[in-house]
Amino acid sequence: MKRKVLTALLTLTIAGASLTGCSGGKTGETTTAAQTQAETKAETKAEAAESAKETAKESIAEVKENGDKEHYKFGFAATTMNNPFFHAIQEAIEEVVNENGDELIVIDAQNDAQKQISMVEDLLTQGIDLLFLCPIDSASIKSSLEQCSKAGVPVVNFDTDVYDVDLVNTIIVSDNYYAGELVAEDMMKKLPEGSKVCILTSPSAEACIKRQNGFKDKADGYFKIVSEIDGKGDTATSLGIAEDVLQGNPDLGAFYAINDPSAIGCVQALESQKKTDVLVYGVDGQPMGKQAISEGTMEATAAQSPINIGKESVAAAYKILNGESVEKNILVPTFLIDKNNVAEYGLDGWQ
């Protein structure tokens, strides 16, 4: 019963958060009927939330009385905690977990697929009740998924799809294919047909493959793709690759990197060679990427919302543990951030 109430409370919290920042209007105007109605609705929601909190307290007492499990232990396994994107997801999940008096154990496999498999096994020995998982290798993680299934531990797969989808309870990812389409669409407006493009990808991650395919399908032969290279989503790795590509293709039109850290590597390569006529696109909407867009060194990024991915993931987790059904596939929208709208999203945080 406790978890049903918490799920309801989560729904209210997320719904309320989605309304923040949407209001406009001028100060000093007379209160309209619409404003009054909105205030009444806000008061009603606040009362409902407070009522839900009180009911949750009663439910917790009932759980204790019945001797059922009072707290849950979650595992969080991302590809690397060296990426601010995953910190944003973790924080969104951890906020709710902590409010409920539960525990989140975070591991860092540092982009090592075998290390991630080993660390997930360790999480299972620690008695986790549910695993939040972003696989480093979408295929080889199958062994970990089978261990979770055998142990009766549900899996919320976030950000990057696993290949063996039947072994996870739900998949919560950005619309990665559309992110690639957004980049191609914008790039085609700014470069002539036949322009040379280099794609820095990460072929072991399903999300990155979708971003790559979305771009290529949308461009449909419009560009001459001179290379598709594994930049590993890493700034330092992508820097070296981009420098080599520029030397071999001095007339390159654009870099398309599958995440912002990789795109920043391309920006740094261009700066080192004092080139200003090559466009750079990324995917993420990270603060570093938005800063580069603001400074004019990066053209655009197909933005994700790790905060919303985290909120969707934790809401699904509590529903699963509560015995409720969840959608198998949940897509979180992506959108383009460029110089025209970057200020709307802020430069020092995630959207």
C-alpha positions as CSV (number, residue, x, y, z in Angstrom):
1,M,0.0,0.0,0.0
2,K,2.8,2.4,0.9
3,R,4.2,2.2,-2.7
4,K,0.9,2.9,-4.3
5,V,0.6,6.1,-2.4
6,L,4.2,7.1,-3.2
7,T,3.5,6.5,-6.9
8,A,0.5,8.9,-6.7
9,L,2.7,11.4,-4.9
10,L,5.4,11.1,-7.6
11,T,2.8,11.7,-10.3
12,L,1.7,14.9,-8.6
13,T,5.3,16.1,-8.1
14,I,6.2,15.5,-11.8
15,A,3.0,17.1,-13.0
16,G,3.7,20.2,-10.9
17,A,7.3,20.4,-12.1
18,S,6.2,20.4,-15.7
19,L,4.2,23.6,-15.2
20,T,7.1,25.6,-13.7
21,G,8.3,28.5,-15.9
22,C,5.3,28.4,-18.2
23,S,3.6,31.5,-16.8
24,G,4.0,34.9,-18.5
25,G,2.0,38.1,-18.4
26,K,2.7,41.6,-17.2
27,T,2.9,42.7,-13.5
28,G,0.4,45.1,-12.1
29,E,-2.6,43.8,-14.2
30,T,-6.0,43.1,-12.7
31,T,-6.5,39.5,-11.7
32,T,-8.5,37.8,-14.5
33,A,-11.0,34.9,-14.2
34,A,-8.4,32.6,-15.8
35,Q,-5.8,33.6,-13.2
36,T,-8.3,33.0,-10.4
37,Q,-9.2,29.6,-11.8
38,A,-5.5,28.8,-12.1
39,E,-4.9,29.8,-8.5
40,T,-7.8,27.7,-7.4
41,K,-6.4,24.7,-9.3
42,A,-3.0,25.3,-7.7
43,E,-4.6,25.4,-4.2
44,T,-6.5,22.2,-5.0
45,K,-3.3,20.5,-6.1
46,A,-1.4,21.6,-3.1
47,E,-4.2,20.3,-0.8
48,A,-4.2,17.0,-2.7
49,A,-0.4,16.7,-2.4
50,E,-0.6,17.4,1.4
51,S,-3.4,14.8,1.7
52,A,-1.3,12.3,-0.2
53,K,1.7,12.9,2.2
54,E,-0.6,12.3,5.2
55,T,-1.9,9.1,3.6
56,A,1.6,8.0,2.9
57,K,2.5,8.4,6.6
58,E,-0.4,6.2,7.5
59,S,0.6,3.7,4.9
60,I,4.1,3.5,6.3
61,A,2.7,2.8,9.7
62,E,0.6,0.1,8.3
63,V,3.6,-1.5,6.5
64,K,5.5,-1.5,9.8
65,E,2.5,-3.1,11.6
66,N,2.1,-5.8,8.9
67,G,5.9,-6.5,9.0
68,D,6.2,-5.9,5.2
69,K,9.4,-4.4,3.7
70,E,9.5,-0.8,4.6
71,H,12.4,0.5,2.5
72,Y,13.9,-0.4,-0.9
73,K,17.5,-0.6,-2.1
74,F,18.1,0.5,-5.7
75,G,21.2,0.1,-7.9
76,F,22.3,2.7,-10.5
77,A,24.6,1.6,-13.3
78,A,25.4,4.2,-16.0
79,T,28.2,4.0,-18.6
80,T,30.4,6.4,-16.7
81,M,30.0,9.0,-14.0
82,N,32.5,11.1,-15.7
83,N,29.7,12.5,-17.8
84,P,27.5,15.3,-16.3
85,F,24.5,13.9,-18.2
86,F,24.4,10.8,-16.0
87,H,24.9,12.9,-12.8
88,A,21.8,14.8,-13.8
89,I,19.8,11.6,-14.2
90,Q,21.2,10.2,-10.9
91,E,20.3,13.4,-9.0
92,A,16.7,13.3,-10.3
93,I,16.3,9.7,-9.2
94,E,18.1,10.2,-5.9
95,E,16.0,13.1,-4.9
96,V,12.8,11.0,-4.9
97,V,14.5,7.9,-3.5
98,N,15.9,9.9,-0.5
99,E,12.5,11.5,0.1
100,N,11.0,8.1,0.4
101,G,13.7,6.9,2.9
102,D,15.1,4.4,0.4
103,E,18.7,3.9,-0.8
104,L,20.4,4.3,-4.1
105,I,23.8,2.6,-4.7
106,V,25.7,4.2,-7.6
107,I,28.5,2.4,-9.4
108,D,30.9,3.7,-12.0
109,A,32.2,1.2,-14.6
110,Q,34.1,4.0,-16.4
111,N,33.0,2.9,-19.9
112,D,34.4,-0.6,-19.3
113,A,31.7,-3.1,-20.4
114,Q,33.2,-6.1,-18.5
115,K,33.6,-4.0,-15.4
116,Q,30.0,-3.0,-15.6
117,I,28.9,-6.6,-15.7
118,S,31.0,-7.4,-12.7
119,M,29.7,-4.4,-10.7
120,V,26.1,-5.3,-11.5
121,E,26.7,-8.7,-10.1
122,D,28.1,-7.1,-7.0
123,L,24.9,-5.0,-6.7
124,L,22.9,-8.1,-6.8
125,T,24.9,-9.6,-3.9
126,Q,24.1,-6.4,-2.0
127,G,20.4,-7.3,-2.2
128,I,19.1,-4.5,-4.5
129,D,15.3,-4.5,-5.2
130,L,15.6,-2.9,-8.6
131,L,18.3,-1.9,-11.1
132,F,18.5,1.4,-13.0
133,L,20.7,0.5,-16.0
134,C,22.3,2.3,-18.9
135,P,24.5,-0.3,-20.7
136,I,28.0,0.3,-22.0
137,D,27.5,-2.5,-24.5
138,S,23.9,-3.1,-25.4
139,A,24.6,-6.7,-26.4
140,S,27.1,-8.1,-23.8
141,I,25.1,-6.8,-20.9
142,K,22.7,-9.7,-21.5
143,S,24.5,-11.8,-18.9
144,S,23.7,-9.2,-16.3
145,L,20.1,-9.0,-17.3
146,E,19.8,-12.8,-17.1
147,Q,21.3,-12.6,-13.5
148,C,18.7,-10.0,-12.6
149,S,15.9,-12.1,-14.0
150,K,17.1,-15.1,-12.1
151,A,17.3,-13.1,-8.9
152,G,13.8,-11.6,-9.4
153,V,15.2,-8.0,-9.7
154,P,13.4,-5.8,-12.2
155,V,15.3,-3.5,-14.5
156,V,14.6,0.0,-15.6
157,N,16.7,0.5,-18.8
158,F,17.4,4.2,-19.4
159,D,19.2,6.3,-22.0
160,T,20.6,3.5,-24.1
161,D,18.5,0.5,-25.2
162,V,19.6,-3.0,-24.4
163,Y,19.3,-5.5,-27.3
164,D,17.5,-8.1,-25.2
165,V,14.4,-6.0,-24.5
166,D,12.5,-8.9,-23.1
167,L,14.8,-9.0,-20.1
168,V,14.0,-5.5,-18.9
169,N,10.7,-4.1,-17.5
170,T,10.7,-0.8,-19.3
171,I,13.0,1.3,-21.6
172,I,13.1,5.0,-21.0
173,V,15.2,6.8,-23.5
174,S,15.4,10.1,-25.4
175,D,14.0,10.0,-29.0
176,N,17.5,9.4,-30.3
177,Y,16.5,8.7,-33.9
178,Y,14.7,12.0,-34.1
179,A,17.7,13.8,-32.6
180,G,19.7,12.7,-35.6
181,E,17.0,13.8,-37.9
182,L,17.0,17.3,-36.3
183,V,20.7,17.7,-36.8
184,A,20.5,16.6,-40.5
185,E,17.6,18.9,-41.2
186,D,19.3,21.9,-39.7
187,M,22.7,21.1,-41.4
188,M,21.0,20.8,-44.8
189,K,19.7,24.3,-44.5
190,K,23.2,25.6,-43.9
191,L,25.5,23.6,-46.2
192,P,25.2,22.9,-50.0
193,E,24.5,19.5,-51.3
194,G,27.7,17.3,-51.6
195,S,29.4,19.0,-48.6
196,K,31.8,16.7,-46.7
197,V,30.7,15.6,-43.2
198,C,32.5,13.5,-40.6
199,I,30.4,11.5,-38.1
200,L,31.9,10.7,-34.7
201,T,29.8,7.9,-33.3
202,S,29.9,5.2,-30.6
203,P,28.8,1.9,-32.2
204,S,28.6,-0.2,-29.0
205,A,25.6,1.9,-27.8
206,E,22.2,1.5,-29.3
207,A,21.3,5.1,-28.6
208,C,24.2,6.4,-30.6
209,I,23.5,4.1,-33.5
210,K,19.9,5.5,-33.6
211,R,21.3,9.1,-33.6
212,Q,23.6,8.1,-36.5
213,N,20.9,6.4,-38.5
214,G,18.4,9.2,-38.0
215,F,20.9,11.6,-39.4
216,K,21.8,9.5,-42.4
217,D,18.2,8.6,-43.2
218,K,17.1,12.2,-43.1
219,A,20.1,13.5,-45.2
220,D,19.4,10.7,-47.7
221,G,22.7,11.1,-49.6
222,Y,22.6,14.9,-49.5
223,F,26.1,15.0,-47.9
224,K,29.3,13.2,-48.7
225,I,30.2,11.4,-45.5
226,V,33.9,11.1,-45.5
227,S,34.2,9.0,-42.3
228,E,32.2,7.5,-39.5
229,I,34.6,7.0,-36.6
230,D,34.2,5.8,-33.0
231,G,34.9,8.9,-30.8
232,K,33.8,6.9,-27.8
233,G,31.7,9.9,-26.7
234,D,34.9,11.3,-25.2
235,T,36.4,14.8,-25.6
236,A,40.1,13.8,-25.7
237,T,39.5,10.9,-28.0
238,S,37.4,12.9,-30.4
239,L,40.0,15.8,-30.4
240,G,42.7,13.5,-31.8
241,I,40.3,12.0,-34.4
242,A,39.0,15.4,-35.5
243,E,42.5,16.7,-36.0
244,D,43.4,13.8,-38.3
245,V,40.1,14.2,-40.2
246,L,40.8,17.9,-40.8
247,Q,44.3,17.2,-42.1
248,G,42.9,14.7,-44.6
249,N,39.9,16.9,-45.5
250,P,40.8,20.6,-45.4
251,D,37.4,21.3,-47.2
252,L,35.3,19.6,-44.5
253,G,31.9,21.1,-44.1
254,A,30.8,19.8,-40.7
255,F,31.3,17.4,-37.8
256,Y,28.3,15.6,-36.4
257,A,29.2,14.1,-33.0
258,I,26.8,11.8,-31.2
259,N,27.2,13.6,-27.9
260,D,28.3,17.0,-26.7
261,P,31.6,15.9,-25.1
262,S,32.6,14.5,-28.5
263,A,31.5,17.7,-30.2
264,I,33.7,19.7,-27.8
265,G,36.6,17.6,-29.0
266,C,35.8,18.7,-32.5
267,V,35.6,22.4,-31.4
268,Q,39.0,22.1,-29.8
269,A,40.5,20.6,-32.9
270,L,39.2,23.4,-35.0
271,E,40.5,26.0,-32.6
272,S,44.0,24.4,-32.6
273,Q,44.0,24.6,-36.4
274,K,42.5,28.1,-36.4
275,K,39.6,27.0,-38.6
276,T,36.3,28.8,-38.3
277,D,34.4,27.6,-41.4
278,V,33.5,24.1,-40.2
279,L,30.1,23.5,-38.5
280,V,30.0,21.4,-35.3
281,Y,26.8,19.6,-34.1
282,G,26.3,17.5,-31.0
283,V,23.6,15.7,-29.1
284,D,22.8,16.3,-25.4
285,G,22.2,19.9,-24.5
286,Q,24.9,19.8,-21.8
287,P,26.1,23.0,-20.2
288,M,29.4,22.8,-22.0
289,G,27.6,22.4,-25.4
290,K,25.3,25.3,-24.8
291,Q,28.2,27.5,-23.7
292,A,30.0,26.6,-27.0
293,I,26.8,27.5,-29.0
294,S,26.6,30.8,-27.1
295,E,30.2,31.6,-28.0
296,G,29.7,30.7,-31.6
297,T,32.1,27.8,-31.7
298,M,29.4,25.1,-32.0
299,E,26.4,25.3,-34.3
300,A,23.7,23.4,-32.5
301,T,22.9,20.4,-30.3
302,A,19.9,18.0,-30.4
303,A,19.0,18.4,-26.7
304,Q,17.9,15.8,-24.3
305,S,16.4,16.2,-20.8
306,P,18.3,14.0,-18.3
307,I,16.1,15.4,-15.5
308,N,13.0,14.2,-17.2
309,I,14.6,10.8,-18.0
310,G,15.4,10.5,-14.3
311,K,11.9,11.5,-13.2
312,E,10.3,9.0,-15.6
313,S,12.7,6.3,-14.5
314,V,12.1,6.6,-10.8
315,A,8.3,6.9,-11.3
316,A,8.3,3.7,-13.3
317,A,10.5,2.0,-10.7
318,Y,8.1,2.6,-7.9
319,K,5.2,1.5,-10.1
320,I,7.0,-1.8,-10.9
321,L,7.7,-2.5,-7.2
322,N,4.1,-1.6,-6.4
323,G,2.9,-4.3,-8.8
324,E,1.5,-1.8,-11.3
325,S,1.9,-2.0,-15.1
326,V,4.3,0.4,-16.9
327,E,4.7,1.1,-20.6
328,K,7.5,-1.0,-22.3
329,N,8.9,1.9,-24.2
330,I,8.8,5.5,-23.0
331,L,10.3,8.1,-25.3
332,V,11.5,11.5,-23.9
333,P,11.3,14.2,-26.6
334,T,14.4,15.7,-28.1
335,F,14.7,19.3,-29.6
336,L,17.2,21.5,-31.2
337,I,19.2,24.2,-29.3
338,D,21.0,26.7,-31.4
339,K,22.1,30.4,-31.1
340,N,18.5,31.6,-31.5
341,N,17.2,29.8,-28.4
342,V,20.1,28.8,-26.3
343,A,19.5,31.6,-23.8
344,E,16.1,30.2,-23.0
345,Y,17.6,27.0,-21.6
346,G,20.4,28.6,-19.6
347,L,24.1,27.9,-19.8
348,D,24.9,26.5,-16.4
349,G,22.4,23.6,-16.0
350,W,20.3,20.9,-17.7
351,Q,16.9,21.3,-19.2
